């Protein structure tokens, strides 16, 4: 398991989430684009974006880092790329945002 996937697994487990059980992890390449707006009509969910540029999700607007944004019934957390969380202060910012998202 590469370091990014291991870090993601640990972070999600810390807030009680496990891939395949109550979380679906979608790996999106740097060049891939997804239509966020058309997905907002689907079942509400929590979405965490790690290093995804807003134009790659067809979203016009800002999603501030480490803050929960609510659109319709969706909660969206915008975060840095996984590889950017190198020191404890950066990891703590992500941890606090995830706690806010999943333990509210």
N, C-alpha and C positions, 0 to 999 in steps of 0.2 A: 504494500500500500504506500503510495507516495506521501510525502510530508504534508501536502495541502489537504489531501483526503483524510489523513489521520487527524490533522488539526480540526477540520470541519466535524468529523465524527465525535471528537472530544467535546467541542463547543456545543454541539447539539445535544449530546448526552448530558451535559451539565445542566441543561434546562429541561431534561426529561424527554428528549426526542430521539428517536432512533430511525435511521434510514430503512425504509421498507415497512415499518410498523405504523408510525403516525406522521411520517415525513416522506415526501417525495423529492429527491434531489435530481435536478436536471442540469447537466453540464452543457454549457453553451459556449461554443468557440468564439474567439475574438471577432470573427467576421460574420457570425450568425446574427440574425435579427428575429425578434419575436413581436407579435402584436399584443401588447398589454391591454389596450383598450377593448379589443374584442373578447378577451378572456375575463374582463371585469363583469361580464354578464353571467358568467358561470357561478357555480357554488362559491360563496365567500371563503376566503382562506388567508393565511398569513404567507407573505412572500418576502424572501430575503434575497437581495441582489448583491452579489459580491463582484465589484469592479465592472459592472455593466454600464456603458454609456447610455444616457437617456435616449439618444437617437436610435440606439439598437433595440429599444423596446417600444419605439414609436410613441413616446411620451413627450408631450410638450409641457415643460414646466420643470421645476426643481424638486428633487427629493433630497433634503439635507442629510448629510452623513450622520449615522448613529442616532437618528430620530425616527420615531414611528409616524408615518403618514397614513391617514385613513382616506381611502377612496371608495365610495359606496360602502360596502361592508367588508372590504379588504383592508388588511393592515400590511403596509409595505415598509421594510427596513432597507435602506441603502447603506452599503458598507464598502470598504476598500476591497481590493483583490485579496484573496486569502494570503498570498505571499507577503503582503505588506505588514502583517501583524507580527512584528519581530520582537518588540519589547513588551514588558508587563503593562506599561501605561496604555499602549494601543490595544492590547488584548482585554484590558479592563473596560475600556470604552465599548468594545464589542459585547462583552459579557453583560454589562449593565443595560445596553440596548436590548439584548435578547431576553434578559430577565423581565424588562418592562413589557416586551411584546408577549411573552408566553406565561407570565405569572401575574397578569393583571386581572 
